[in-house]
């Protein structure tokens, strides 16, 4: 079943910077959805009314998180190949928490020290403390920032993937893991059971599995079984995306969320096409070292764009045109995100890497897409 064995992606060397580009596009899609569709309390008016020309495109930005999940399935499977559970856990802690803790602190400061009220979660100091653990939903505490919900999904994916690490990561075991998860997701689709949602994650499982299938194509070639897994996951993903968008439309009305069903299906299929192109080397021409900067911006931008909007938009919306206000806010969010990366994320990651250099190296693993640490940076929003 494994054929000639690992072949390596993209020639077996170099970082897949096209993934950095896709991550940045996904982050900007989420930002666009929030700024131009969802943040009515921030603008004091319906954003779709203020920005009608891009309302449908911005509404599709709600699916940017789903693209993140596909990329996560790809790079997490890549990063665990030949590694132990301890190394994986350390890499996730270093990757997620530095910027996340700053985000929780910044959110608490904004609502505790300023007159900002839009998007206020109205949490106590103790509840902000619980948010620092990233386990707030397990304790019935609201997220301090609305985007944290996706990190809770990611965290549960890490728990599931840890099972695969403990059993040993091989092609066949990956197929079994993916097949069982897809089967469970399909069987429980539409279930309201809390435990099913907690463990199986039927709304999002297909995206992770799809990303995993495309990574296996980079390592073992585009085998028929992998195309079948990707195809089944695509069908489940389209169905889940339609349900999610329809639920949003029912909540706010089509005028506030003017996104037709065909556009949702086309967008999700487009995600699968893009990831297939990554797996097969079809986006090699997009490789450019400068894209790593965009990749570095992505996670902080995802965490801090809402905070930037809460602070900046109400201060400017009555004096500047909506487009200029939005542009200033986006640029400020990007600048702060880069600062967080340089001041917090990068120093911590380099410190941990320096400490680990003194330890014995594990047995060599055939190269897949370059340094494993490069891929890890693409595994969260």
C-alpha positions in Angstrom: 0.0 0.0 0.0 2.8 2.4 0.7 4.4 1.8 -2.7 7.9 2.9 -3.1 7.9 4.7 0.2 8.4 8.4 1.0 9.2 10.6 -1.9 9.3 14.0 -0.2 7.4 17.1 -1.2 8.5 19.8 -3.5 11.8 18.0 -4.1 12.3 17.3 -0.4 13.9 20.7 0.4 12.8 24.2 1.3 9.9 25.5 3.2 6.5 25.5 1.6 6.1 29.2 1.7 2.9 28.9 -0.3 1.4 27.7 2.9 2.4 30.9 4.6 0.6 32.8 1.8 -2.5 30.6 2.2 -2.5 31.2 6.0 -2.3 34.9 5.5 -5.1 34.8 3.0 -7.2 32.9 5.5 -6.4 35.4 8.3 -7.4 38.3 6.0 -10.6 36.5 5.1 -11.5 36.2 8.8 -10.6 39.8 9.3 -12.7 40.8 6.3 -15.7 38.9 7.7 -15.4 40.5 11.0 -14.7 44.1 9.9 -17.1 44.2 6.9 -19.9 41.8 8.0 -20.0 40.9 11.7 -18.9 43.9 13.8 -22.0 45.9 13.7 -21.5 47.0 17.4 -18.0 48.3 16.4 -19.3 50.4 13.5 -22.5 51.5 15.0 -24.3 50.3 11.8 -24.6 47.2 9.7 -21.2 46.7 8.0 -22.8 45.2 4.9 -24.6 48.5 4.4 -21.4 50.5 4.8 -19.4 48.2 2.4 -22.0 46.8 0.0 -19.5 46.2 -2.9 -17.6 43.5 -1.0 -20.4 42.2 1.3 -20.7 38.8 -0.4 -17.0 38.3 -0.6 -16.5 39.4 3.0 -19.3 37.1 4.1 -17.4 34.2 2.6 -14.6 35.1 4.9 -16.4 33.3 7.7 -14.8 30.1 6.1 -11.3 31.4 6.5 -11.1 29.3 9.7 -12.0 26.2 7.8 -9.0 26.8 5.6 -6.9 27.1 8.7 -8.1 23.7 9.8 -7.1 22.2 6.5 -3.6 23.7 6.7 -3.4 22.4 10.3 -4.2 18.9 9.3 -1.5 19.0 6.7 1.3 20.5 8.8 0.6 18.8 12.1 0.8 15.4 10.4 4.0 16.6 8.8 5.5 17.8 12.0 4.8 14.7 14.1 6.4 12.3 11.6 9.2 10.6 13.5 8.7 12.6 16.7 7.6 11.7 20.1 4.6 13.1 22.1 6.8 15.3 24.3 8.4 17.1 21.4 5.0 17.6 19.8 3.5 19.0 23.1 6.4 21.4 23.6 6.2 22.6 20.0 2.5 23.4 20.5 3.0 25.2 23.8 5.7 27.4 22.4 3.7 28.1 19.2 0.3 28.9 20.8 0.7 30.5 24.2 3.1 33.5 24.0 0.9 35.5 21.6 -2.3 34.0 23.2 -1.4 35.2 26.7 -0.7 38.7 25.4 -4.0 38.7 23.6 -5.9 37.7 26.8 -4.0 40.4 28.7 -4.7 43.0 26.0 -8.4 42.2 25.9 -8.7 42.5 29.7 -6.8 45.8 29.6 -9.0 47.3 26.8 -12.2 46.6 28.7 -10.8 47.4 32.1 -8.9 50.5 31.4 -10.8 52.2 28.5 -14.3 53.2 27.7 -14.6 50.5 25.0 -17.9 48.5 25.1 -18.2 46.9 21.6 -17.7 43.1 21.8 -17.2 43.2 25.6 -17.3 39.7 27.0 -18.1 41.1 30.4 -15.8 38.8 32.3 -14.5 39.0 35.8 -10.7 39.1 36.5 -10.9 35.4 37.5 -12.6 34.5 34.3 -9.9 36.2 32.3 -7.5 34.1 34.4 -9.3 30.9 33.3 -9.0 32.1 29.7 -5.2 32.0 30.1 -5.4 28.2 30.3 -7.2 28.0 26.9 -9.6 25.5 28.7 -12.3 28.1 29.4 -14.9 26.3 27.4 -14.3 23.1 29.4 -15.1 25.1 32.6 -18.2 26.9 31.1 -16.4 30.3 30.9 -17.0 32.6 27.9 -14.1 33.3 25.6 -12.4 36.7 26.2 -12.1 37.1 22.5 -14.5 35.7 19.9 -11.7 34.1 17.8 -10.6 31.8 20.7 -13.3 29.2 19.7 -11.1 28.0 16.9 -8.2 27.4 19.2 -10.4 25.2 21.3 -11.1 23.2 18.2 -7.4 23.0 17.4 -6.6 21.9 21.0 -9.0 19.0 20.6 -7.4 18.1 17.3 -4.0 17.9 19.1 -5.5 15.5 21.7 -6.8 13.3 18.9 -3.5 13.4 17.0 -1.7 12.5 20.2 -3.4 9.1 20.0 -1.8 8.6 16.6 1.6 9.6 17.9 1.3 7.1 20.7 0.5 4.3 18.4 3.2 5.2 15.9 2.8 7.3 12.8 2.8 5.2 9.7 0.9 5.4 6.4 -1.5 2.6 7.3 -2.2 3.9 10.8 -2.9 7.4 9.4 -5.4 5.9 7.0 -7.1 4.1 9.8 -7.2 7.2 12.0 -8.5 9.3 9.1 -11.1 6.7 8.1 -12.5 6.2 11.5 -12.7 9.9 12.2 -14.5 10.6 8.9 -16.9 7.7 9.5 -17.7 9.1 12.9 -18.1 12.6 11.6 -20.5 11.5 8.9 -22.5 9.3 11.2 -22.9 12.1 13.8 -23.4 14.9 11.3 -26.1 17.2 12.7 -25.9 15.7 16.2 -26.5 18.1 19.1 -24.9 15.8 21.6 -22.3 17.7 23.6 -19.9 14.8 23.9 -20.1 14.1 20.2 -19.2 17.7 19.5 -16.4 17.6 22.1 -14.7 14.4 20.8 -15.7 13.9 17.2 -16.1 17.5 16.1 -18.4 16.6 13.1 -18.5 20.2 11.9 -14.7 20.4 11.4 -13.3 16.9 11.2 -13.5 16.8 7.4 -11.1 19.8 7.1 -8.4 18.3 9.3 -8.7 14.9 7.5 -8.6 16.6 4.1 -5.4 18.4 5.1 -3.9 15.1 6.4 -4.7 13.3 3.1 -3.0 16.0 1.1 0.1 15.8 3.3 0.3 12.1 2.7 0.2 12.8 -1.0 3.3 14.9 -0.6 5.1 12.0 1.1 3.7 8.9 -0.7 2.4 10.3 -4.0 -1.2 10.9 -5.1 -2.6 7.4 -4.4 -6.1 6.6 -5.3 -7.0 5.8 -1.6 -5.9 9.3 -0.7 -8.0 10.9 -3.4 -11.0 8.9 -2.1 -10.4 10.1 1.5 -10.0 13.7 0.2 -13.2 13.4 -1.9 -15.3 12.0 1.0 -14.0 14.7 3.3 -14.8 17.4 0.7 -18.4 16.3 0.6 -18.7 16.4 4.3 -16.9 19.8 4.4 -19.3 21.4 1.9 -22.3 20.1 3.9 -20.9 21.4 7.2 -20.0 24.8 5.6 -23.5 25.2 4.2 -25.0 24.5 7.6 -22.7 27.0 9.3 -23.4 29.8 6.8 -27.1 29.1 6.7 -27.2 29.3 10.5 -25.5 32.6 10.5 -28.0 34.0 7.9 -30.9 32.8 9.9 -29.4 34.6 12.9 -28.7 38.0 11.3 -30.7 38.0 8.0 -29.6 37.8 4.4 -29.2 41.5 4.1 -26.5 41.5 6.8 -24.9 38.3 5.4 -25.6 38.2 1.6 -23.9 34.8 0.8 -25.6 32.4 -1.6 -25.2 28.6 -1.0 -23.4 28.0 -4.3 -20.7 30.5 -3.3 -20.1 28.6 -0.1 -19.8 25.3 -1.9 -17.5 26.8 -4.5 -15.3 28.3 -1.8 -14.8 25.1 0.1 -14.1 23.2 -3.1 -11.6 25.9 -3.9 -9.9 25.2 -0.6 -9.5 21.5 -1.6 -8.2 22.5 -5.0 -5.6 24.8 -3.5 -4.4 22.2 -1.0 -4.2 19.6 -3.8 -2.0 22.0 -5.7 0.2 22.5 -2.7 0.5 18.7 -2.3 1.3 18.1 -6.0 3.7 21.1 -6.3 1.3 23.2 -8.3 2.0 26.4 -6.3 5.8 26.2 -6.4 6.0 29.4 -8.4 4.6 31.2 -5.4 7.6 30.4 -3.2 9.3 33.5 -2.0 11.2 34.0 1.2 9.4 37.2 1.9 6.2 35.2 2.4 7.6 33.9 5.7 6.9 37.4 7.0 3.3 37.1 6.2 3.3 33.7 7.8 4.7 35.2 11.0 2.0 37.9 11.0 -0.9 35.4 10.6 -1.4 34.1 14.1 -1.0 37.4 16.0 -3.2 39.1 13.4 -5.9 36.5 14.0 -5.7 37.1 17.7 -5.5 40.9 17.7 -7.6 42.2 14.8 -10.8 42.3 16.9 -9.0 44.3 19.7 -7.7 46.7 17.1 -11.1 47.3 15.7 -12.7 47.9 19.1 -10.1 50.6 19.9 -9.7 52.3 16.5 -13.0 52.1 14.6 -15.2 53.9 17.1 -12.5 56.6 17.5 -12.4 57.3 13.7 -15.7 56.3 12.2 -17.4 59.7 12.8 -14.5 61.7 11.2 -13.1 59.5 8.4 -14.9 57.7 5.6 -15.6 54.0 6.3 -13.0 52.7 3.8 -10.3 54.9 5.2 -11.2 53.9 8.8 -11.0 50.3 7.8 -7.6 50.8 6.1 -6.1 52.5 9.1 -7.4 49.8 11.4 -6.0 46.9 9.2 -2.6 48.5 9.0 -2.5 49.1 12.7 -3.5 45.5 13.4 -0.8 44.2 11.1 1.9 46.5 12.6 1.0 45.4 16.2 0.9 41.8 15.1 4.4 42.0 13.7 5.5 43.6 16.9 4.1 40.7 18.9 5.9 38.3 16.7 9.2 40.0 17.0 9.0 40.8 20.8 7.2 37.7 22.1 6.8 34.8 19.7 10.2 34.7 18.0 12.4 35.1 21.1 10.5 32.3 22.9 10.8 30.0 19.9 14.5 30.7 19.4 15.1 30.2 23.2 13.5 26.8 23.1 15.3 25.8 20.0 18.6 26.9 21.5 18.0 24.8 24.6 17.0 21.8 22.6 20.2 22.0 20.5 22.1 20.7 23.5 20.1 17.5 23.6 20.9 14.3 21.7 19.4 14.4 18.2 16.7 11.9 17.3 17.2 9.4 14.6 17.1 11.1 11.2 13.8 11.2 9.3 13.5 11.4 5.5 12.9 15.0 4.6 9.4 16.0 3.7 9.0 19.7 3.3 12.1 21.0 4.9 12.8 21.8 8.6 10.0 20.5 10.8 10.0 23.7 12.8 9.1 25.6 9.6 6.0 23.6 9.2 4.9 24.0 12.7 4.5 27.7 12.3 1.7 27.0 9.8 -0.4 24.9 12.1 -2.5 27.5 13.9 -4.4 30.5 12.6 
